[in-house]
Amino acid sequence: MAEAANRRVIQIDPKREARGGVPARILDYLDRDLIVLLGDPGAGKTYSFQMMAAAEQAQICSVRVFVARNGDVQARTVYLDGLDEYRPQTADSNLAITLLQILRKSGSPRLRLSCRFADWLGRTDLELFKDYCSTGSYAVLALEPLDHQEALAILVDKGVSQPEVFLAEATARRIVWQTQNPQKLLMLAEVVSYSGWPVTTRDLYEQWSLIHLEEHKESLQRTQLGQYAAAELVDPAGAACAAVLISDAAGIRRGPSSDDLVPSYRSVPGAETEAVLAALSRPAFSSVGPDIATYVHRTIAEYLGARWLGKQVDAGLPLSRLQALVGVDCHPSPSLRGLHDLQ
């Protein structure tokens, strides 16, 4: 999987000449003091950072956690994942300044930063981070879509027995574009093995959610929480995802909580509390601390959250109230754009 993980990238700043058709690879840039990695949702930014950080024996954490801890790192190189997930909901641009101040207090380590394309503020952000990089050794990179060989490697690693046949079938079904995004490719392989080929992207996310909201351990199926069927947990899971995304919480505690950053499952609105607790125990969520759960991937949380919010509007929730929750003056905040666009 190592070669597939060394993804092809385009250097978008500073501009460079083409290298005679030879694709640039992400590990080619580890000599830079500053790397900004951009990509669409599910493009593999987090996985690429994990691989790069391992190669450099560097620390990696989310921007949210780094800011919450006020830096507190003792490392030559630091990987900060998910600038887009920590953009203040008022679209205040001071986050970048705050982040850079914390980095300087932490000894100005070499920086690798990831962000969604739509939330990178281009020259506005770049000028601030270039100023931090006093050596001028920097690169803003964009992840390329998976090519055929990269998709094959991922499918082999996933355990798909006939990856060439799989990709040929995706082409025949005119959904080959789903195989160019690592997250969707992995989801697609899993859904096909369980329930057959999805028809639409929405169907893909729906079927994946049902698979991962099922309790697969027989020992837990006989417990009270294990008796919920997957279909019964889609709405509670959506309510939990919407709560985490809108409140910018670090997760949801599977017990009582007095911490606003980690609310209790009992505080999730519009859903039976025991069903919420059951959903949080299923593979659609992951543990990020003692009794704390959060979504496994932001795009999945956006789908489930938007699905649940749409049902609330259908049931009578005023659209104006929902718009006030996810943005300002009917414009979604940058961190909630994905949730808003799926509604």
C-alpha positions, 0 to 999 in steps of 0.5 A: 500500500506504500506506493499507492499512499505516495499520492500524485499531487499538483504543485499550485504554488509557487508555480512550477514547470511541468516535469516532462509528464512525470507526476510529482509525488507527495513524499517528494516534498518532505524537504519543504518547511511548509506544506499546505495539502488541499483536496476535496472531501474524501480525497485522502488528506488525513491518510496522506498526512498519517503516511507522511508523518510516519515517514518524518517521525513527526507529530500529527493532530487536528487543528482543533486539538492543537488550538485547544491545547494551545500548541504544547508540542516539542517537535521539529515538524508538526502535522495539523489536519483539518483547517476547514473543520475549525474555521470559526462559524462566523467566517472570522479570518483570525483563526489563521493568525491565532494558529500562527501565534501558537506555532511561534510560541511552540518554537516555530516547528516546520508545518504541514497543514491540510484543508478542503479546497473550498475552505482555503482562502487562497492568497489571503491564507497563503500570505500569512503562512508564507510569512511564518515560513521565513526560509521561503521553502514552501509548497501548496499541493493539490491531491490528484484523483486516483488513477487506475493503478492507485485504485487497483492498489487500494482495492487489493489492500481492501481485500477485493479478490478481482479488482480489475473486474470491480473497476470494469463493472464500475465503468460499465455502470457509469460510476467510475468517477466514484472510484477516483476518490479514496473514501468513496472507493473504500465505501463502494467496495464495502457496500458492493460486498454486502448489498450490491451496487448502489445506484447514486451517491446518496444510495452509497452513503445510505447503504454504508450507514446501514452496514455500520449501524448494524451490531455485528458482534453476537455477544452484544446483539443480546444486550439492550443496546444491541437489539436496535436494528440498523434502520432504527438508528439512522435518525438518531445517528443523524441527530448526533452528527448534526449536534457535533457539527453544528456545535463544533463539539469534540464528540459526544460522551456516552454518559453524563457530562458537564463539559460544553465541548463534549455534551452528553448523549442525553442532550442530543435533540429530537431522538430517543436517548437510548437509541442515540447511545446505541448508535454511538456504540456502532462502527459508524462512530469511533472513540476519541477518548474515555466514553467519547464518540464522534463520527468516523469521517466528516462527509458521512457525518454531513450526509447523516446530519443533513438527512436528519435536519431535512426530516426536521424541516419536513416535520415543521422546523422553520427553515429560517431557524435552521439557516440561523443554526448553520450560518449567518444571514442565510449564508452557511459558515465555512465549517458547515458548508458541506452540511448545508449543501446536502440538505 
